[in-house]
Amino acid sequence: MSMPPRPQDPAKVGPYRIAGRLGAGGMGVVYAGVDAAGQRAAVKLIHHTHAADPEFRIRFRREVAMLRRVQGTCCVRILAADAEAGQPWLATEYIDGRTLDEHVRAHGPLAGDELFGLAAGLAEALVAVHAAQVVHRDLKASNVMVSPAGPRLVDFGIARALDGTALTGTGLVIGSPGWVSPEEYAGGPTGPAADVYGWALVVVFAATGRLPYGVGRPEVLSYRVMNEAVDTSALPQALRPTVDAALAKTPGARPAMDRVLAAVAGAWRDRHGETGAVPWSPAADVTARLNRVWSVPTEDAAAWPRQVPSRGGRLRRLTPVLAAVTALACTAAILLNLPSDAGTGTRTSATGTGTQTSATGTGARPQETGSPPSAAPATHSAKDSPSPAAPRTAADLAAVLDLSLSVTPTADFAFDGGFTQSSAAAKASGRLLSGDSRTEDGFAMTVDPVEEPATRYVVTDGQFYRDRPGAPAMLLEDQKPADVDWYALMVAGMAGPSVIQQVVLNSTSMHADGRTYTGVLPASDTGGRLRWLLDSWLGADVSEASGASFLNFRLTIDEDNRPKRFSLNWKVPVSGSGTYESVFTTTYRGWRASEKITEPAG
């Protein structure tokens, strides 16, 4: 399902009139586009940041050239592209339907012609990919679409040409934990046999609805891939021998993809009683049979915008992304699709490189939300009494923070941060009220995301509102990254004084340097709004999806033991390829007596 274009979106990309938005990610925005002949397309417009990177443009040109070589019926087709435009873009055919993992969640595992068709169609696509001298390298359920026309293989964002032309950096474990081939985990060369292995994993998932190697931390999954066998007992007997052979731990023991296609196509023919010695083409037979017997529920078809909405129209919440988005989304999960600079330990936002920046400029904006900040001096000041000694232990620091904030709980703040390798970044400024044992932190703030209009919010009494009369109450814990109001959770989950106290108290180690403190906290030990934020970004419990990740904090306090600057770095180690690092920094000033933050007037 799509949503209307936003005010900052172009009216046209290349020959395509923009009819709506399909999704957005770290590489760019995916639009619903229509050309002069009325042909629909999914149009990926690359972010300005990547467009300014000469190395990225080289990789993008190679990706376009590579995609043009792939001609399989069950591969998403490239329609047009311009790698030399100010913002490069790529258009592929618009695919209705859901991704395989979405389809399985909605309808359960595949069986019968649906399962055979999926296995055969995916094999046909991979034969075409290999014939074009390309290896996909990221076979998984979310990169296979279940469309009314048949299964479709999508997302070639981390493919590699067999002539050695890599579209990503070298020395990285490329792919998704639990879907990566044993040879890649072992650091060996990755060839077509890796796709054969990936094909088998996808078929097992389709037949069972279960992840082939279960869930766990990346290092746990890599051990299972290297040492444990996949349970294929639920597969039909006609498919199981081929799948078992494709799952061999040694690449040389796996059949070539054309042999897999012939075996699956033959088994599907046998299922329909069409055995015989008549010469036949497996690929043509699979295509014809899909046309005859393939069907998916009609509700799986993606909705196309009926008309180009008014640019002045009200923004709507982005609905969950359908599989049509995935056809162009080169944004894998936070652990997965690493660009060439991923191992450097730096983060790249949608507006700059190295450290986090924003398109909105630097420095805190004027107070715009809630009641104006008081001009009165803080109730407790360093001028009133001698400065207390700086605390030395985590428990002491948490205690003095609690005491200081109970006396002067209100401050002005400025926030700047975002998640690495994505455009999910924002600045915010306003006023906050530290929570106590009965209440949570409150905010009256303006949040300015990189790709969304600036919005004023009030967070109070466990709920939040858009700061306008009659605005309905919303829950922070319900927000997802695709929601336009999710950035309120980002700020509340990273900038609140209660978050600081929680991080300090639960840290596994802390070091003091004057009034500046640094420490480490396992991500699995977080709670409250911070935990909601991490879980929402991953789409799963952080303990299960990224249990090895951790947070480094750096906190500077003033002479009265109140926060001046707080920085959280979420670090996600990736086996063999460095660490993802997402940075969030908040500065505080003007600590003073309590100023109530209230919901907007009704």
N, C-alpha and C positions, 0 to 999 in steps of 0.2 A: 504494500500500500504506500502511496506517495503522500506528500504534503505540499502545500503551495510554495512557490518560490519566495525567498525572503528579500527584503528591500535591497540588500547588497548583492544579490545574485544577478548574473548577466541575463539579458533578454534572449541572447543568442550565443551559441558556441559553434564556430565553424558554420556549416549549413543547417544546424539544428536549432529550431525554436524551442526554448525551454518551457516545458509544460508543468514541471513540478520537480520536487526534490525526492530522490530515492534514499539518500543516506549520505553520510560524511565520515571521514576517517583521517588517519595521519597523512595519507598520500594526497588526498583531495576530496572533492565533493562529487557525488554521483547524481546526475540529473536525468529526469525523463525528458527525452528530446524527440522532436518530430521534424523530418526534413520536408523539402518542398513537395515531394511526392506522397507525403503522408506516412512514410515508413517510421515506425517507432524504434528508438534506440536508447540504450543506457549509456550516457555520456559522462566519462570521468574527466573532470577538469583539475589539473594538478595545482597544488598550493603554490602561492608566490614564492615561498621559501625554497621549495625544491626546484622551482623554475629558475631560480637564480644560481643554482649549483651546477657548474659545468659537468661534473662527474655524473650527477643525476641525469642530466640531459643525454649523456652518452648511453647510460643504461636504459633510459626510456626509448631512445632510437632503436637499440638492439631488441628491446622487448617487442616493439611494434613490428620490426622486421621478422622476428621469430614467430609472432602470432600470425602474420600473413602466410607463413609457410604451412600452417596446420589446417588441414582440410577435412577433418573427420565429421561425419554426420552428427555425432553426439558430442562435439566440441562447440562451445560458444564461438560464433563467427565474429571476426573483426569487420566492421563496416567502413570506417574511415579513421584517420588520425592526422595530427599535425604536431610533429615534434619540434618544429621551429617557431611556433607561435609564442607570443609573449608569455602566455600560460599554456604549456602543452596540453593536449587533450587526446582522448581515445574513445571511440564509439564502438560498441558491440551490439549485436542483436539483443533486443529486450526479451528476456525469458520469463514467462509466467511460472508460478509455482513456488514451492518451498525448497529449502535445502533438505538433504536427506535426514540430517539429525532433527530438523523441525518436523518433517513428515513423520518420522518414527515416534517422536514425542506425541504428536497429535493422533496418530492412527495405529501405533504399535509396529512390531517388526513386519517386514515384507515376507510374502509367501507366494507360491505358485508362479504364475506368469509375471507377476510384479517383481519377484526376486530374480527369476531367470532373466527378465528383461533388463533389470538393473545391472546384473553381472555381465551380460552380453553387451549392453550398450556402452558401459564403461570400458570394457575390453576393446570394443571397436574404436572408441575415442583414443585410447592409449596406443593402439597400433598406428593410428594416424599421427599422433604426436611423435612417436619414435621414427616413423617414416620421414618426418620433417627434420630429423636429426636433433631432437629436443628431448630433454627429460623434465617431467613436471616437478618432481621432488617434494610435493606437498599434498599427496593423496590423503584425504580425510573426509568424514561425512559432511562437513560444512562446505566443502568444495565440490560437491556433487548435488545437482539440482534435480528434483523430481517434477518435471513439467508435463503438461498435457501431451506434448509431442514426443516424450520419451526422456530418459535420463540425459543430463548434460554436464560435462566436465567444465569447470570454470576456474578462474583465478590462477593465472600463470605468473603471478608476481614474483616468485622466487625460482622460476625455472632456470635451467642451464642448457645452453646449446652444446651438442656433443662435440663441436669443434673446439671446445674449451672456452668459449665466450661466456663468462659468468655474468649474470645480471645482478649479483649481490657480491658482497665482499668475500674474500677468501679466508680460510681458517676458522669458519663458523660452523656450528651444528645447525643446519638449516632445516626447518620443519617444526612440527608440533609434537611435544612430548607424548609418547605413547603411540605415535604414528610414524616415527622415524625408523628407517631400516637399520639392522644391526651393523652393517658396514659403515654407515655414516657415524654412528655412535663410536665405532672403533677408529674413526679418523681416516678410513680408506677412501678410495675413489667412488664416486656415485654415478652409476650408469643406469641404463634401462631396467636392470634387475631390481633397482630400488622401487621403481614404479610397479613392477610385478608384485612385489611384496606389499606395497601400499594398496594395490587392487584387492588382494586377498583380505587385508584388514577391513576394508570398506565393505566387502561382501559379508564377512563375519558379523560386522555391526548391523548391517541391513537385516540379516536373518535372525539376529538375537535381540537387538535393541540395547546391547551392552557394549561398553568400550572393550576392545580386545584384550588390553592389559590392565583393565580396571582404572582406578583413580589413585593418585598419590603424588608425592613430590617428584620433580623432574629426575632427580638421581635414582629414586625408587623405580620409576618407570623405565629408565635406561637399563637398570639391572635386569628387570623382567624381560625387556626386549632381547637382551643379550643372552639370557640364561633359561628362560621359561618358554614352554610351548603354549600356543593359543588353543583354546578349546573349540574345536570345530564340530563337536558331536551333534549340534542342533541343525547343521546344514543338511539339505537333501542329499541322499547317497549319490545322485548323479553329478553333483557339484563338488562333493567333498574331496575326492582324489586330486582334482585340479587345484583346489584351494590349499590343500595340505602341501602339495609340491611347491606352490608359489610362496609358502611361508618358510621355506628352508632358510636356515640361518646363514648359509653360505651362498653368495650371489650366483656362483657357477652352477649350483645344484637346482636353481629355479628354471622353469621353462621360459622360453622367449614369449613375448606378448602375442605374437601371431599364433603360436601353438595354444596359448590360453584361449584366445578368441575362437579358434577352430574347435577346441574341446567343449567350450561352453555353448557355442552355436549348435554343435552336434547334439549335445545333451538336450538342448531346448527342442530341436527337431524331433528327437526320439520321444520326448514328452508328448508331442502332438501326433505321434505315430507316422512320421514322415521319413522313416529310414529308407535307405536305398543307395545305389551306387551311382546315381545320376551326378555328373560334375556340378559343383556348386561353389559359390563364393561365400565364405563365412560372413564377411562384412555386409554384402548385399542381402544375404538371407536374414541377418539380424535386423537390418533396416526395414525390410519388408514385413517381418513378423511384428516388429514394434508398431508399425502402421496398422496392423490387423488386430492385435490383441491388447496393446498397452492402453491403460486407462488409469486416471487418478481422480480423486474426489474433486468435484467442481469448486468447492470452497477453497481449494488450494491455489486457485488461480489468483494472481496478483491484480489489484485494482489499478487502472490507469486513470490519470486525471481527466475529468470530463471536459474541462476547458482551462485556459490559462487564467488563474485567479488574479484578482486585482492586487497590484503591488502594495496598495495601501491597506489591504485586508489584515485582519487580526491574525497574529501568528498562532498556530495550533501546536499542541504537543506532538512531537514526532512519535508515530506509532512504531511498534517493534518492526525491525527491518526484515522484509521478506527476502526470499532467495534471489529475486531480480537484482537486489542490491549487491549480493555476493558476486554476481557475474563480473563486477568491476572493482569490488572493494579489495584493495591491496593492503588491508589492515588486519593482520592476524592478531591473536591475543597478545597480551603484553609480553609474554615470554617467547613469542614464536618468530614472527617474520622480521629478522634483524637486518637493518640496512648496513652499509659498509662501515659506518662509524660507530656501530653499537658497542664494540668492545672497548671504547676509549674511556668509558665511565663518565662521559658528558651527556647532556641532554639537549635535544634540539626541539624548539617549539615551532609553532606555525609562523613565527615572526622574526626568527633570528637563529643563530647557531651558537653553540657553546653554552652560555648561561641563559636562563629564562628571560625573555623580554615579551613585550606586548605591543600590539598595534596602537594602543591608546596612549602611549607615552610613558614617562616615568614620574614617580612622585605620587603622593596621596592626593585624591581629589577633594574638593570642599565637601563638608557635611551636607547631605541632601535628604536624609531619611529620618523619620521620627522627630522627636523634640530636639531643638538646637542644643548643642553641648553647653554646659554651664561654664561661665567665665570665672567662677569662684575657684580659688586655689584648693588643692587637695586638703582634706581634713587633717591628714597626717603628713607632715613634711619633714624633710631632713633638717630644716631650719629650726624645728621645734625641739628636737632632741638629738643627742649624739647618734651617729650612724651605727646600726647594729653590726656585729661581726658577720662576715659572710659565712653561711652554712657550708659544711664540708661533706656531709653525707647525703645520699638521696632521700633518706627519711627526714633529715633535718630540713633539707631544701623544700620538700613537699609541705612540711609543717609550717615553715615561715611564709611560704606562698599562700597557704590557706589563711593564716592569720592576717597577713597584709591585705589580701583581697577581700576579707570580711569587713575591713575598715574602709577601704577605698576600692569598691568593686567596679567602678565605671571608668572607661578610658576611650580615647579615640584610637583607631587602628588603621593600618594600611596593609593589604595582603597582596601577594604576587606569587603565582605558582601554577603548576600543571603537570600532567602525566607525560612522561617521555614518549617520543616517537608518535605523537598524536597532536591534534589541534585542540585537545581538551585542556585549555589553559585560560586563566582569568586573572584580572586584578579586581580588588574590592577595597572600599574604604567606608568609614562610618563610625558608629559608636557601638560599644558592647557593654554588657552588664554581666559580670561574673556570677555564675550560679552558686547555690549553696546546697546543703544537704537535702533540701526539699524542691529546689528548682534547677533547671538547666540554664546554660549560658543563653543570654538574649542578645539579639543584634538588631540595629536599625542601620541599614547599609545599602550602598549601591554596588552591584556586582556587574562587572564589564567583561564578559567572555570574549575570546579572540574572534569567534565566528557567530556571536549572537548580539543583539542589541543590549545596551546597558539597561538593567532593571533594578528598581528599588524594592527591597524586601524588609519585612519585619519578622524576626524570629522571637517568639515569646511563649512561655507556658507549654513547651513541648510541641508547638505547632509553628508553621510559618505562613506568611501571607505576602502577596504582592502588595506594595504599599500604595493602595488606592482605596477610596471608600467602597465598602461593601464587598471587598475581595474575600473569596472563600478560604477557609483554613485548609492547609495541606500538611502532610506528614513527611518529614525529612527522610525517614527510613523507607518510604515508598518510592523514592526517586531513583531513576535509572539513567545511565549516561546519555541515552537518546532523548531524555526529557529536557525541555528547554529550561526548566527550573532546577535541574540537577546541580547547577553551579552553586546554588544556595547551600546545598549539602557539602560541596567541596570546601567552601569557606568555613561553615560552622564546624565541619569535621577536622579542620586543620588549625584554625585561628583561635578557638575558644580557650579561655584560661583553664577551664576544667580539663581540656585535652592536655595542656602543659602539665598539670598536676598528675594526671594519669600516667603520662609518659615517664615523668621523673620517678614516680613511686614504683613503677613496674620495670624500670630499666635493670638490665643484668650487670651493668658496670657504669660507673660515672667518674669523671675526672673534673677537678676544679682548677681554674686558673684565674685567681682573683674573683670577680663576680661573673665569670663566664664558665658555663658548665657544658660538657659534652658527654654523651652516653649512647648506649645501644639498647634497643628493645626488639625482641622477636615480633614479627607481624602477628603471629598467632596469639600473642599476649595482649593485643589491643582490645579495646571495648568501646561501647557507646557510639557516638557519632563518628569517631575515627574508624572504628571497625565497620560501621555501615558503609562508609565511603569506600574502603578498600574492597569489601565484599561486592559492592555494586559495580565497581570498575572491572573486577574479574568476572562478574556474573556467577560467582560461586563463593563458598566459604573460603576465606583466605588460608585457613589452616590446611584445607584439602587441596586447593588449587595452587597455592604458592607458599607452602609451609616453610621453605628454606629462606624466604625473604625476611628482611629485617629493616628497622628504621634507625638511622643515626639522628640524634638531635643535638642542637647547639642553642643554648639559652643564655642570654645576658640579662641580669637583673640590675635595678637601680639601687641607690643607697638605702632605700626603704624596702628592699626585697620584693619589688614588683617587676614584672616582665618589661624589658625594653625591646628585645628582639628575640624571636623564636624561629628557628629553622628546622624543618623535618625533611630528611632525605629518605625516601623509600627505595631500598636497594634490592633488586631481584637477581640473584646469581643465575646464570645460564651455563650449563656444563659446556666447557670448551670454548666459550665465546664471550667471556667477560660478564659485565653486570649492567643491567638497566638501572638508571638512577632518575627518580622523579623528585623534584625540589619544590618545596613550599615554604615561603618566608613571610612572617608577619612582624611588623613593628608597632609598638604601643607608645602612647604619650598622653600626658594629662590625666593621670590617675586621680580620681576624686570620689566624693561621697556618692551614694547610690542615686541614680537617675532612672526612674522607672521607664521601661520600654513596653508600650501597650500596642495591642492590635489596632489596625486601621478602624476608623469610625464606620459604623454601619450605615 
